[in-house]
Amino acid sequence: MKMAKIKICPKCKESKLKTALNVSGWLAPNMYKCTNCGYMGYFYIEIDTEDLNMHKNDLKENNNK
């Protein structure tokens, strides 16, 4: 079974990326903006939904210590 891929922000690691500019077409990549931290750029982290859930659980455990 193939997992769904999610784009997450490279700065805050949240899955709050939206396409900022869609004029790229086939010459340039899409630019993304994070609605959480304000990051704007071409780079993002692509992660499986299962890995994202594991990452969030690890963060919660570390914050509770």
PDB file of N, CA, C and O in Angstrom:
ATOM      1  N   MET A   1       0.840  -1.187   0.000  1.00  0.00           N
ATOM      2  CA  MET A   1       0.000   0.000   0.000  1.00  0.00           C
ATOM      3  C   MET A   1       0.881   1.244   0.000  1.00  0.00           C
ATOM      4  O   MET A   1       1.789   1.370   0.821  1.00  0.00           O
ATOM      5  N   LYS A   2       0.615   2.139  -0.901  1.00  0.00           N
ATOM      6  CA  LYS A   2       1.416   3.347  -1.036  1.00  0.00           C
ATOM      7  C   LYS A   2       0.902   4.427  -0.082  1.00  0.00           C
ATOM      8  O   LYS A   2      -0.295   4.709  -0.024  1.00  0.00           O
ATOM      9  N   MET A   3       1.833   5.021   0.661  1.00  0.00           N
ATOM     10  CA  MET A   3       1.475   6.070   1.612  1.00  0.00           C
ATOM     11  C   MET A   3       1.358   7.417   0.904  1.00  0.00           C
ATOM     12  O   MET A   3       2.024   7.668  -0.100  1.00  0.00           O
ATOM     13  N   ALA A   4       0.513   8.263   1.438  1.00  0.00           N
ATOM     14  CA  ALA A   4       0.359   9.613   0.905  1.00  0.00           C
ATOM     15  C   ALA A   4       1.545  10.459   1.362  1.00  0.00           C
ATOM     16  O   ALA A   4       2.040  10.306   2.478  1.00  0.00           O
ATOM     17  N   LYS A   5       1.985  11.341   0.492  1.00  0.00           N
ATOM     18  CA  LYS A   5       3.102  12.232   0.802  1.00  0.00           C
ATOM     19  C   LYS A   5       2.545  13.611   1.179  1.00  0.00           C
ATOM     20  O   LYS A   5       1.597  14.101   0.565  1.00  0.00           O
ATOM     21  N   ILE A   6       3.141  14.213   2.180  1.00  0.00           N
ATOM     22  CA  ILE A   6       2.739  15.538   2.648  1.00  0.00           C
ATOM     23  C   ILE A   6       3.948  16.451   2.551  1.00  0.00           C
ATOM     24  O   ILE A   6       5.067  16.043   2.862  1.00  0.00           O
ATOM     25  N   LYS A   7       3.728  17.679   2.123  1.00  0.00           N
ATOM     26  CA  LYS A   7       4.792  18.682   2.089  1.00  0.00           C
ATOM     27  C   LYS A   7       4.782  19.427   3.417  1.00  0.00           C
ATOM     28  O   LYS A   7       3.748  19.942   3.843  1.00  0.00           O
ATOM     29  N   ILE A   8       5.955  19.481   4.074  1.00  0.00           N
ATOM     30  CA  ILE A   8       6.042  20.233   5.322  1.00  0.00           C
ATOM     31  C   ILE A   8       7.102  21.326   5.197  1.00  0.00           C
ATOM     32  O   ILE A   8       8.025  21.234   4.387  1.00  0.00           O
ATOM     33  N   CYS A   9       6.947  22.337   6.003  1.00  0.00           N
ATOM     34  CA  CYS A   9       7.830  23.505   5.999  1.00  0.00           C
ATOM     35  C   CYS A   9       9.216  23.111   6.519  1.00  0.00           C
ATOM     36  O   CYS A   9       9.316  22.445   7.549  1.00  0.00           O
ATOM     37  N   PRO A  10      10.284  23.511   5.822  1.00  0.00           N
ATOM     38  CA  PRO A  10      11.639  23.183   6.297  1.00  0.00           C
ATOM     39  C   PRO A  10      12.054  24.000   7.521  1.00  0.00           C
ATOM     40  O   PRO A  10      13.023  23.651   8.195  1.00  0.00           O
ATOM     41  N   LYS A  11      11.334  25.078   7.815  1.00  0.00           N
ATOM     42  CA  LYS A  11      11.694  25.949   8.935  1.00  0.00           C
ATOM     43  C   LYS A  11      11.014  25.512  10.242  1.00  0.00           C
ATOM     44  O   LYS A  11      11.686  25.311  11.254  1.00  0.00           O
ATOM     45  N   CYS A  12       9.677  25.367  10.218  1.00  0.00           N
ATOM     46  CA  CYS A  12       8.952  25.050  11.452  1.00  0.00           C
ATOM     47  C   CYS A  12       8.477  23.602  11.520  1.00  0.00           C
ATOM     48  O   CYS A  12       7.950  23.171  12.546  1.00  0.00           O
ATOM     49  N   LYS A  13       8.659  22.847  10.434  1.00  0.00           N
ATOM     50  CA  LYS A  13       8.289  21.426  10.359  1.00  0.00           C
ATOM     51  C   LYS A  13       6.788  21.184  10.509  1.00  0.00           C
ATOM     52  O   LYS A  13       6.384  20.116  10.969  1.00  0.00           O
ATOM     53  N   GLU A  14       5.966  22.144  10.135  1.00  0.00           N
ATOM     54  CA  GLU A  14       4.511  21.983  10.153  1.00  0.00           C
ATOM     55  C   GLU A  14       4.002  21.773   8.736  1.00  0.00           C
ATOM     56  O   GLU A  14       4.632  22.212   7.774  1.00  0.00           O
ATOM     57  N   SER A  15       2.869  21.108   8.606  1.00  0.00           N
ATOM     58  CA  SER A  15       2.294  20.839   7.284  1.00  0.00           C
ATOM     59  C   SER A  15       1.319  21.943   6.890  1.00  0.00           C
ATOM     60  O   SER A  15       0.152  21.681   6.599  1.00  0.00           O
ATOM     61  N   LYS A  16       1.803  23.163   6.884  1.00  0.00           N
ATOM     62  CA  LYS A  16       0.971  24.330   6.607  1.00  0.00           C
ATOM     63  C   LYS A  16       1.420  25.060   5.340  1.00  0.00           C
ATOM     64  O   LYS A  16       1.262  26.278   5.250  1.00  0.00           O
ATOM     65  N   LEU A  17       1.972  24.348   4.367  1.00  0.00           N
ATOM     66  CA  LEU A  17       2.445  24.973   3.133  1.00  0.00           C
ATOM     67  C   LEU A  17       1.315  25.144   2.131  1.00  0.00           C
ATOM     68  O   LEU A  17       0.504  24.243   1.919  1.00  0.00           O
ATOM     69  N   LYS A  18       1.281  26.304   1.527  1.00  0.00           N
ATOM     70  CA  LYS A  18       0.345  26.617   0.450  1.00  0.00           C
ATOM     71  C   LYS A  18       1.141  27.135  -0.740  1.00  0.00           C
ATOM     72  O   LYS A  18       2.211  27.719  -0.566  1.00  0.00           O
ATOM     73  N   THR A  19       0.631  26.928  -1.933  1.00  0.00           N
ATOM     74  CA  THR A  19       1.295  27.462  -3.117  1.00  0.00           C
ATOM     75  C   THR A  19       1.190  28.980  -3.089  1.00  0.00           C
ATOM     76  O   THR A  19       0.091  29.528  -3.005  1.00  0.00           O
ATOM     77  N   ALA A  20       2.340  29.665  -3.157  1.00  0.00           N
ATOM     78  CA  ALA A  20       2.364  31.127  -3.078  1.00  0.00           C
ATOM     79  C   ALA A  20       2.196  31.755  -4.452  1.00  0.00           C
ATOM     80  O   ALA A  20       1.376  32.656  -4.628  1.00  0.00           O
ATOM     81  N   LEU A  21       2.960  31.290  -5.418  1.00  0.00           N
ATOM     82  CA  LEU A  21       2.897  31.816  -6.778  1.00  0.00           C
ATOM     83  C   LEU A  21       2.730  30.658  -7.734  1.00  0.00           C
ATOM     84  O   LEU A  21       3.442  29.660  -7.626  1.00  0.00           O
ATOM     85  N   ASN A  22       1.832  30.768  -8.639  1.00  0.00           N
ATOM     86  CA  ASN A  22       1.619  29.688  -9.591  1.00  0.00           C
ATOM     87  C   ASN A  22       1.862  30.182 -11.013  1.00  0.00           C
ATOM     88  O   ASN A  22       1.062  29.926 -11.912  1.00  0.00           O
ATOM     89  N   VAL A  23       2.954  30.881 -11.206  1.00  0.00           N
ATOM     90  CA  VAL A  23       3.326  31.364 -12.533  1.00  0.00           C
ATOM     91  C   VAL A  23       4.504  30.575 -13.088  1.00  0.00           C
ATOM     92  O   VAL A  23       5.059  30.917 -14.132  1.00  0.00           O
ATOM     93  N   SER A  24       4.877  29.515 -12.376  1.00  0.00           N
ATOM     94  CA  SER A  24       6.091  28.795 -12.734  1.00  0.00           C
ATOM     95  C   SER A  24       5.958  27.999 -14.031  1.00  0.00           C
ATOM     96  O   SER A  24       6.886  27.963 -14.838  1.00  0.00           O
ATOM     97  N   GLY A  25       4.806  27.364 -14.230  1.00  0.00           N
ATOM     98  CA  GLY A  25       4.644  26.561 -15.430  1.00  0.00           C
ATOM     99  C   GLY A  25       5.660  25.447 -15.483  1.00  0.00           C
ATOM    100  O   GLY A  25       5.897  24.776 -14.478  1.00  0.00           O
ATOM    101  N   TRP A  26       6.262  25.238 -16.630  1.00  0.00           N
ATOM    102  CA  TRP A  26       7.218  24.152 -16.771  1.00  0.00           C
ATOM    103  C   TRP A  26       8.661  24.610 -16.641  1.00  0.00           C
ATOM    104  O   TRP A  26       9.565  23.775 -16.650  1.00  0.00           O
ATOM    105  N   LEU A  27       8.906  25.910 -16.521  1.00  0.00           N
ATOM    106  CA  LEU A  27      10.276  26.419 -16.437  1.00  0.00           C
ATOM    107  C   LEU A  27      10.830  26.499 -15.022  1.00  0.00           C
ATOM    108  O   LEU A  27      12.033  26.326 -14.825  1.00  0.00           O
ATOM    109  N   ALA A  28      10.001  26.752 -14.055  1.00  0.00           N
ATOM    110  CA  ALA A  28      10.469  26.947 -12.688  1.00  0.00           C
ATOM    111  C   ALA A  28       9.545  26.208 -11.716  1.00  0.00           C
ATOM    112  O   ALA A  28       8.370  25.992 -12.014  1.00  0.00           O
ATOM    113  N   PRO A  29      10.074  25.825 -10.560  1.00  0.00           N
ATOM    114  CA  PRO A  29       9.225  25.133  -9.575  1.00  0.00           C
ATOM    115  C   PRO A  29       8.247  26.090  -8.899  1.00  0.00           C
ATOM    116  O   PRO A  29       8.415  27.308  -8.946  1.00  0.00           O
ATOM    117  N   ASN A  30       7.235  25.521  -8.276  1.00  0.00           N
ATOM    118  CA  ASN A  30       6.279  26.326  -7.521  1.00  0.00           C
ATOM    119  C   ASN A  30       6.956  26.919  -6.296  1.00  0.00           C
ATOM    120  O   ASN A  30       7.866  26.314  -5.730  1.00  0.00           O
ATOM    121  N   MET A  31       6.514  28.099  -5.887  1.00  0.00           N
ATOM    122  CA  MET A  31       6.982  28.715  -4.657  1.00  0.00           C
ATOM    123  C   MET A  31       5.913  28.453  -3.595  1.00  0.00           C
ATOM    124  O   MET A  31       4.718  28.538  -3.876  1.00  0.00           O
ATOM    125  N   TYR A  32       6.349  28.137  -2.385  1.00  0.00           N
ATOM    126  CA  TYR A  32       5.427  27.804  -1.304  1.00  0.00           C
ATOM    127  C   TYR A  32       5.556  28.801  -0.166  1.00  0.00           C
ATOM    128  O   TYR A  32       6.620  29.377   0.062  1.00  0.00           O
ATOM    129  N   LYS A  33       4.438  28.995   0.554  1.00  0.00           N
ATOM    130  CA  LYS A  33       4.417  29.855   1.730  1.00  0.00           C
ATOM    131  C   LYS A  33       3.813  29.074   2.888  1.00  0.00           C
ATOM    132  O   LYS A  33       2.788  28.409   2.740  1.00  0.00           O
ATOM    133  N   CYS A  34       4.463  29.165   4.041  1.00  0.00           N
ATOM    134  CA  CYS A  34       3.971  28.506   5.242  1.00  0.00           C
ATOM    135  C   CYS A  34       3.051  29.468   5.979  1.00  0.00           C
ATOM    136  O   CYS A  34       3.441  30.590   6.302  1.00  0.00           O
ATOM    137  N   THR A  35       1.829  29.021   6.242  1.00  0.00           N
ATOM    138  CA  THR A  35       0.872  29.873   6.955  1.00  0.00           C
ATOM    139  C   THR A  35       1.131  29.879   8.457  1.00  0.00           C
ATOM    140  O   THR A  35       0.511  30.650   9.190  1.00  0.00           O
ATOM    141  N   ASN A  36       2.039  29.027   8.921  1.00  0.00           N
ATOM    142  CA  ASN A  36       2.368  28.965  10.341  1.00  0.00           C
ATOM    143  C   ASN A  36       3.491  29.939  10.705  1.00  0.00           C
ATOM    144  O   ASN A  36       3.338  30.740  11.627  1.00  0.00           O
ATOM    145  N   CYS A  37       4.622  29.877   9.986  1.00  0.00           N
ATOM    146  CA  CYS A  37       5.790  30.692  10.351  1.00  0.00           C
ATOM    147  C   CYS A  37       6.125  31.787   9.336  1.00  0.00           C
ATOM    148  O   CYS A  37       6.964  32.645   9.611  1.00  0.00           O
ATOM    149  N   GLY A  38       5.479  31.766   8.164  1.00  0.00           N
ATOM    150  CA  GLY A  38       5.741  32.791   7.165  1.00  0.00           C
ATOM    151  C   GLY A  38       6.850  32.467   6.185  1.00  0.00           C
ATOM    152  O   GLY A  38       7.161  33.288   5.323  1.00  0.00           O
ATOM    153  N   TYR A  39       7.460  31.285   6.294  1.00  0.00           N
ATOM    154  CA  TYR A  39       8.502  30.875   5.351  1.00  0.00           C
ATOM    155  C   TYR A  39       7.976  30.973   3.926  1.00  0.00           C
ATOM    156  O   TYR A  39       6.831  30.612   3.656  1.00  0.00           O
ATOM    157  N   MET A  40       8.809  31.458   3.020  1.00  0.00           N
ATOM    158  CA  MET A  40       8.457  31.484   1.611  1.00  0.00           C
ATOM    159  C   MET A  40       9.673  31.034   0.818  1.00  0.00           C
ATOM    160  O   MET A  40      10.761  31.592   0.958  1.00  0.00           O
ATOM    161  N   GLY A  41       9.478  30.031  -0.008  1.00  0.00           N
ATOM    162  CA  GLY A  41      10.586  29.537  -0.807  1.00  0.00           C
ATOM    163  C   GLY A  41      10.177  28.356  -1.661  1.00  0.00           C
ATOM    164  O   GLY A  41       9.018  27.943  -1.682  1.00  0.00           O
ATOM    165  N   TYR A  42      11.163  27.826  -2.365  1.00  0.00           N
ATOM    166  CA  TYR A  42      10.938  26.723  -3.288  1.00  0.00           C
ATOM    167  C   TYR A  42      11.120  25.363  -2.626  1.00  0.00           C
ATOM    168  O   TYR A  42      10.669  24.349  -3.159  1.00  0.00           O
ATOM    169  N   PHE A  43      11.773  25.333  -1.478  1.00  0.00           N
ATOM    170  CA  PHE A  43      12.114  24.067  -0.836  1.00  0.00           C
ATOM    171  C   PHE A  43      11.053  23.647   0.162  1.00  0.00           C
ATOM    172  O   PHE A  43      10.426  24.483   0.813  1.00  0.00           O
ATOM    173  N   TYR A  44      10.859  22.350   0.274  1.00  0.00           N
ATOM    174  CA  TYR A  44       9.957  21.771   1.260  1.00  0.00           C
ATOM    175  C   TYR A  44      10.444  20.367   1.569  1.00  0.00           C
ATOM    176  O   TYR A  44      11.251  19.796   0.835  1.00  0.00           O
ATOM    177  N   ILE A  45       9.948  19.829   2.653  1.00  0.00           N
ATOM    178  CA  ILE A  45      10.256  18.454   3.028  1.00  0.00           C
ATOM    179  C   ILE A  45       9.035  17.618   2.689  1.00  0.00           C
ATOM    180  O   ILE A  45       7.912  17.968   3.051  1.00  0.00           O
ATOM    181  N   GLU A  46       9.257  16.512   1.993  1.00  0.00           N
ATOM    182  CA  GLU A  46       8.149  15.623   1.657  1.00  0.00           C
ATOM    183  C   GLU A  46       8.256  14.387   2.532  1.00  0.00           C
ATOM    184  O   GLU A  46       9.299  13.734   2.575  1.00  0.00           O
ATOM    185  N   ILE A  47       7.176  14.070   3.229  1.00  0.00           N
ATOM    186  CA  ILE A  47       7.198  13.005   4.221  1.00  0.00           C
ATOM    187  C   ILE A  47       5.911  12.193   4.124  1.00  0.00           C
ATOM    188  O   ILE A  47       4.866  12.710   3.730  1.00  0.00           O
ATOM    189  N   ASP A  48       5.998  10.918   4.489  1.00  0.00           N
ATOM    190  CA  ASP A  48       4.809  10.065   4.546  1.00  0.00           C
ATOM    191  C   ASP A  48       3.933  10.491   5.720  1.00  0.00           C
ATOM    192  O   ASP A  48       4.438  11.017   6.712  1.00  0.00           O
ATOM    193  N   THR A  49       2.648  10.272   5.615  1.00  0.00           N
ATOM    194  CA  THR A  49       1.733  10.630   6.704  1.00  0.00           C
ATOM    195  C   THR A  49       2.065   9.852   7.974  1.00  0.00           C
ATOM    196  O   THR A  49       1.955  10.393   9.075  1.00  0.00           O
ATOM    197  N   GLU A  50       2.463   8.608   7.836  1.00  0.00           N
ATOM    198  CA  GLU A  50       2.818   7.795   8.999  1.00  0.00           C
ATOM    199  C   GLU A  50       4.058   8.355   9.698  1.00  0.00           C
ATOM    200  O   GLU A  50       4.098   8.425  10.926  1.00  0.00           O
ATOM    201  N   ASP A  51       5.058   8.750   8.932  1.00  0.00           N
ATOM    202  CA  ASP A  51       6.273   9.332   9.508  1.00  0.00           C
ATOM    203  C   ASP A  51       5.979  10.659  10.189  1.00  0.00           C
ATOM    204  O   ASP A  51       6.574  10.970  11.221  1.00  0.00           O
ATOM    205  N   LEU A  52       5.068  11.446   9.624  1.00  0.00           N
ATOM    206  CA  LEU A  52       4.697  12.724  10.225  1.00  0.00           C
ATOM    207  C   LEU A  52       4.041  12.506  11.577  1.00  0.00           C
ATOM    208  O   LEU A  52       4.343  13.223  12.531  1.00  0.00           O
ATOM    209  N   ASN A  53       3.158  11.540  11.674  1.00  0.00           N
ATOM    210  CA  ASN A  53       2.499  11.240  12.946  1.00  0.00           C
ATOM    211  C   ASN A  53       3.507  10.779  13.987  1.00  0.00           C
ATOM    212  O   ASN A  53       3.406  11.166  15.151  1.00  0.00           O
ATOM    213  N   MET A  54       4.478   9.959  13.592  1.00  0.00           N
ATOM    214  CA  MET A  54       5.520   9.506  14.510  1.00  0.00           C
ATOM    215  C   MET A  54       6.361  10.688  14.987  1.00  0.00           C
ATOM    216  O   MET A  54       6.704  10.768  16.167  1.00  0.00           O
ATOM    217  N   HIS A  55       6.693  11.603  14.081  1.00  0.00           N
ATOM    218  CA  HIS A  55       7.487  12.784  14.425  1.00  0.00           C
ATOM    219  C   HIS A  55       6.739  13.657  15.432  1.00  0.00           C
ATOM    220  O   HIS A  55       7.332  14.132  16.401  1.00  0.00           O
ATOM    221  N   LYS A  56       5.446  13.871  15.208  1.00  0.00           N
ATOM    222  CA  LYS A  56       4.661  14.700  16.130  1.00  0.00           C
ATOM    223  C   LYS A  56       4.553  14.045  17.504  1.00  0.00           C
ATOM    224  O   LYS A  56       4.604  14.737  18.522  1.00  0.00           O
ATOM    225  N   ASN A  57       4.405  12.724  17.548  1.00  0.00           N
ATOM    226  CA  ASN A  57       4.349  12.023  18.834  1.00  0.00           C
ATOM    227  C   ASN A  57       5.670  12.144  19.574  1.00  0.00           C
ATOM    228  O   ASN A  57       5.676  12.323  20.792  1.00  0.00           O
ATOM    229  N   ASP A  58       6.796  12.049  18.862  1.00  0.00           N
ATOM    230  CA  ASP A  58       8.111  12.208  19.490  1.00  0.00           C
ATOM    231  C   ASP A  58       8.272  13.595  20.061  1.00  0.00           C
ATOM    232  O   ASP A  58       8.815  13.748  21.155  1.00  0.00           O
ATOM    233  N   LEU A  59       7.812  14.621  19.348  1.00  0.00           N
ATOM    234  CA  LEU A  59       7.906  15.985  19.843  1.00  0.00           C
ATOM    235  C   LEU A  59       7.079  16.178  21.110  1.00  0.00           C
ATOM    236  O   LEU A  59       7.517  16.845  22.048  1.00  0.00           O
ATOM    237  N   LYS A  60       5.886  15.592  21.135  1.00  0.00           N
ATOM    238  CA  LYS A  60       5.033  15.703  22.335  1.00  0.00           C
ATOM    239  C   LYS A  60       5.695  15.041  23.538  1.00  0.00           C
ATOM    240  O   LYS A  60       5.670  15.584  24.643  1.00  0.00           O
ATOM    241  N   GLU A  61       6.284  13.869  23.323  1.00  0.00           N
ATOM    242  CA  GLU A  61       6.952  13.163  24.407  1.00  0.00           C
ATOM    243  C   GLU A  61       8.138  13.967  24.939  1.00  0.00           C
ATOM    244  O   GLU A  61       8.347  14.030  26.150  1.00  0.00           O
ATOM    245  N   ASN A  62       8.914  14.580  24.045  1.00  0.00           N
ATOM    246  CA  ASN A  62      10.073  15.369  24.469  1.00  0.00           C
ATOM    247  C   ASN A  62       9.651  16.633  25.210  1.00  0.00           C
ATOM    248  O   ASN A  62      10.337  17.069  26.134  1.00  0.00           O
ATOM    249  N   ASN A  63       8.526  17.224  24.810  1.00  0.00           N
ATOM    250  CA  ASN A  63       8.048  18.436  25.475  1.00  0.00           C
ATOM    251  C   ASN A  63       7.472  18.136  26.846  1.00  0.00           C
ATOM    252  O   ASN A  63       7.478  19.011  27.713  1.00  0.00           O
ATOM    253  N   ASN A  64       6.975  16.931  27.070  1.00  0.00           N
ATOM    254  CA  ASN A  64       6.390  16.557  28.357  1.00  0.00           C
ATOM    255  C   ASN A  64       7.436  16.166  29.382  1.00  0.00           C
ATOM    256  O   ASN A  64       7.109  16.028  30.561  1.00  0.00           O
ATOM    257  N   LYS A  65       8.683  15.985  28.975  1.00  0.00           N
ATOM    258  CA  LYS A  65       9.759  15.590  29.910  1.00  0.00           C
ATOM    259  C   LYS A  65      10.279  16.762  30.674  1.00  0.00           C
ATOM    260  O   LYS A  65      11.180  16.611  31.499  1.00  0.00           O
TER     261      LYS A  65
END
